[in-house]
Amino acid sequence: MKLTASDIHVELGGNEILKGIDAAIKEKEFVGIIGPNGSGKSTLLKCIYRVLKPDTGVIMLDGKPLNEYKVKDSAKALAVVSQHNYYNFEFSVQEIVMMGRAPHKKTMERDNAEDYKIVEECLEKVGMLPYRHRVFSSLSGGEQQRIILARALAQKTDCLILDEPTNHLDIKYQLQLLDIVKSLGVTVIGALHDLNIAAAYCDRIYAMKNGRLVACGTPEEVITEDFIHMLYEVDATVKKDEYGMLNVTYHPLHVKK
Ligand SMILES: Nc1ncnc2c1ncn2[C@@H]1O[C@H](COP(=O)(O)OP(=O)(O)OP(=O)(O)O)[C@@H](O)[C@H]1O
C-alpha cells in the first residue's frame, strides 16, 4: 500500500493549519510524524483517514485519489488507532472489535464464524481476550487503547494509521502495541511524541512545525541535538547505546549540560 500526499492545505476556524504538505510513504514502510503540540500532525492524519477533507491538494492511495474510493473500500485499506474513542452506547469489547469487520460485509450481513474467529484472534493478540464480555466504557484508558488496536487488526488492512496511539499506555504496553504493529509488516503512518520510541520503530520520520514539514529522513538523520532544539526549543543529548539504538536525553532547566 503506497500513499502520497501532494500540496495538502487545510484551513480550520479561519487559520491555515496545513500549509502545503508533500509526503510519499512506500509500501510496508513504518513512518513516524513528530512535531510540537498543535503543529498539525493529527490534522494531516485525519485527512488520510478521511475525517477531514483537504481544502486543496490530493492524497493518493496506490495511485488512485483517496476521494475516488468508496468509504467502505478505503476502510478495507486503512485502519485507524487514535487516542479518542467515545461511544454513545454501552458496547461490549467484542462488539467494538467486531466493528472492524464491517467494511468486509454487506449491509445487514450477519457476523459469521470467520468474523468471530478473527475477533478472538485479535483480542488474544493484544492480551485482552478475557475482557471480551466487558462493557468497553468500563475499561481503563490503556485497556481501551488495546481494544481499539484489536479493532484495527480485525479490519485486516494493508495500512495502519496511528494517531498518538500509546497515549494511555504504560511502557510495557507501548512497546507491545508498537511491536504488534511492526510485526504485521504493513504500511504504518503514526504520530508519535516520544522520540526514543519513534527512533526505535520508524524507518523514516517526517517532522512538522507550524503546519509545514520541516524535515524528512531516517531517525538518525532527523533526530539530532540541533534539530530537537529547533523543533521543540529544548536541549537534549543524542547518543547511540550499545545496541545501536538512538537515545535522547533531555535537559531540564535545573540540570546543566
Ligand atoms: N476544528 C478546528 N478548528 C480550529 N482549529 C483547529 C481545529 N482542529 C484543530 N485545530 C488547530 O489546528 C492546530 C493543529 O492541530 P493538530 O491536532 O493537528 O495538532 P497536533 O500536531 O496533532 O497536536 P498535538 O501534538 O497537541 O496532538 C492546532 O492549533 C489546533 O488548535
The ligand as an SDF file (V2000), in Angstrom:
LIG
                    3D

 31 33  0  0  0  0  0  0  0  0999 V2000
  -11.7580   22.2110   14.2820 N   0  0  0  0  0  0  0  0  0  0  0  0
  -10.7720   23.0740   14.4940 C   0  0  0  0  0  0  0  0  0  0  0  0
  -10.9840   24.4110   14.4520 N   0  0  0  0  0  0  0  0  0  0  0  0
   -9.9760   25.2870   14.6520 C   0  0  0  0  0  0  0  0  0  0  0  0
   -8.6940   24.9200   14.8750 N   0  0  0  0  0  0  0  0  0  0  0  0
   -8.4290   23.6100   14.9120 C   0  0  0  0  0  0  0  0  0  0  0  0
   -9.4360   22.6210   14.7210 C   0  0  0  0  0  0  0  0  0  0  0  0
   -8.8620   21.4060   14.8030 N   0  0  0  0  0  0  0  0  0  0  0  0
   -7.5500   21.6250   15.0610 C   0  0  0  0  0  0  0  0  0  0  0  0
   -7.2970   22.9400   15.1190 N   0  0  0  0  0  0  0  0  0  0  0  0
   -5.9980   23.5740   15.3920 C   0  0  0  0  0  0  0  0  0  0  0  0
   -5.0760   23.0660   14.4390 O   0  0  0  0  0  0  0  0  0  0  0  0
   -3.7740   23.0190   15.0060 C   0  0  0  0  0  0  0  0  0  0  0  0
   -3.1700   21.6610   14.7100 C   0  0  0  0  0  0  0  0  0  0  0  0
   -3.8800   20.6850   15.4700 O   0  0  0  0  0  0  0  0  0  0  0  0
   -3.4760   19.1640   15.4220 P   0  0  0  0  0  0  0  0  0  0  0  0
   -4.4010   18.4290   16.3230 O   0  0  0  0  0  0  0  0  0  0  0  0
   -3.3680   18.7270   14.0140 O   0  0  0  0  0  0  0  0  0  0  0  0
   -2.0070   19.2410   16.0600 O   0  0  0  0  0  0  0  0  0  0  0  0
   -1.0660   18.0820   16.5510 P   0  0  0  0  0  0  0  0  0  0  0  0
    0.2720   18.3290   15.9530 O   0  0  0  0  0  0  0  0  0  0  0  0
   -1.6730   16.7410   16.3150 O   0  0  0  0  0  0  0  0  0  0  0  0
   -1.0050   18.4230   18.1060 O   0  0  0  0  0  0  0  0  0  0  0  0
   -0.8830   17.5330   19.4350 P   0  0  0  0  0  0  0  0  0  0  0  0
    0.5460   17.0650   19.4770 O   0  0  0  0  0  0  0  0  0  0  0  0
   -1.1610   18.5520   20.5040 O   0  0  0  0  0  0  0  0  0  0  0  0
   -1.8860   16.4230   19.3930 O   0  0  0  0  0  0  0  0  0  0  0  0
   -3.9380   23.3420   16.4850 C   0  0  0  0  0  0  0  0  0  0  0  0
   -3.5290   24.6600   16.7090 O   0  0  0  0  0  0  0  0  0  0  0  0
   -5.4270   23.1840   16.7240 C   0  0  0  0  0  0  0  0  0  0  0  0
   -5.8900   24.0620   17.7420 O   0  0  0  0  0  0  0  0  0  0  0  0
  1  2  1  0
  2  3  1  0
  2  7  2  0
  3  4  2  0
  4  5  1  0
  5  6  2  0
  6  7  1  0
  6 10  1  0
  7  8  1  0
  8  9  2  0
  9 10  1  0
 10 11  1  0
 11 12  1  0
 11 30  1  0
 12 13  1  0
 13 14  1  0
 13 28  1  0
 14 15  1  0
 15 16  1  0
 16 17  2  0
 16 18  1  0
 16 19  1  0
 19 20  1  0
 20 21  2  0
 20 22  1  0
 20 23  1  0
 23 24  1  0
 24 25  2  0
 24 26  1  0
 24 27  1  0
 28 29  1  0
 28 30  1  0
 30 31  1  0
M  END
$$$$
